[in-house]
Amino acid sequence: MDWSTRLAARTRTQSDLLGGILALANARGVVNFSGGFPDLSVFPTDIVADMARELLDTDAAIALQYAPSEGIESTRDAVADLLLTEEGRRPADDELMITSGGIDAVTLIAKSMLDPGDTVLVEEPSYLGAVAGFASFDARTRSIPMDHEGLDVEALATVLRTTDVKLLYTIPDYQNPSGRTLSAERRTALVDLCRTHGVLIVEDVAYRQLGFTDDKHQSLWSLAPDVVVQIGTFSKTFFPGVRLGWAAGPAPLITQLVVAKQNSDQCAGALGQRLMEEFLRAKHFDTHLPKARALYRSRAGVLTTALTEHFTDLGTWTTPTGGFFTWLHLPGINTTALAAQAREIAVAFVPGAGFFADRPDHEHLRLSYSRVAESDIDDGIARLASTVRRT
Ligand SMILES: Cc1ncc(COP(=O)(O)O)c(C=O)c1O
């Protein structure tokens, strides 16, 4: 039986690009600029081991049991406190839920809001996991250009004048894949514009806590909780093995996302929720995050130096102020073909085409510096540059 003929039509447009990235998660002998993986050295292994032992001794009835779909009450309370500290606004009880990570939140929003053919706007370029998540509910995804200040709000205004749009998905801080950050002025303009047109903003703050300095713009959600649903993840700051995040937004929407969760995985894992909660309550982030931010800042610096040394005559790149990524533009080079050649010299990166929702652009690539040892960065970039020159 050829089961491929029985698959849903929507699978025909789905790529396995993310599968390829995840497969490299534990690759050895490769200078791996590929996935947005946190570095192993900042996993809080000992703390988690102690907390897990303690939880199993004292709270197994909750930690090992199913949990409510909106999240364990005490965990939601701890995450609400975190948002108050970080963003100056505490979501009400019915404005916050715990999700099984950021991509789960994307799926729940898509499932709850999108009918086939609805339009979702995304940045150009944008996080390919989210673009694929919206597309898998048969939405039409359309891109809005970006520049060094982030999403081009004027271009968005032009599109909204003629198009009925349900959602806008944006990553305002240290964007994936470009590393860019939306300016303060544009944040206010963006929420005003979307409020006028009745467009829900999905604000993905996956990297917001990983800025290289203490400077931070206001989150879109704290500026306009009436038109923004914020989705966050603990994958980048705690560890991705926990598969945990949150959604904070207007109460009627959160209520619907909770219903949607009941017919997907029902609830985020209770053990992870309780671990996260204890980690927050013990204020471990106060020491953990500065270490992580210093590590990524230093790696970003080494990468920029290496790019300046080896790529100045070959292309241009962004200089991130936080997060995991640099976005490289190589005019005249097909980066999809380059990725195959780079495998032969044991260097991995993600070719840019998958980050474009409308028309693939093959001249960009994403470099993630988050888990490449500093001592390997220059060597990997030098090898990549030699391959580009040969091409
Ligand atoms: C912008 C962005 N959002 C969400 C995610 C996925 O997060 P999670 O691991 O929590 O599903 C990622 C992971 O790469 C990301 O870069």
The ligand as a Gaussian input file, in Angstrom:
#p B3LYP/6-31G(d) Opt

LIG

0 1
 C       11.536000      32.603000      17.731000
 C       11.318000      31.219000      18.264000
 N       10.123000      30.892000      18.766000
 C        9.877000      29.673000      19.264000
 C       10.845000      28.693000      19.238000
 C       10.509000      27.324000      19.721000
 O       10.506000      27.266000      21.067000
 P       10.165000      25.924000      21.826000
 O       11.402000      25.121000      21.894000
 O        9.728000      26.390000      23.144000
 O        9.061000      25.251000      21.067000
 C       12.103000      28.970000      18.719000
 C       13.130000      27.939000      18.687000
 O       14.045000      27.939000      17.926000
 C       12.333000      30.269000      18.208000
 O       13.514000      30.596000      17.675000

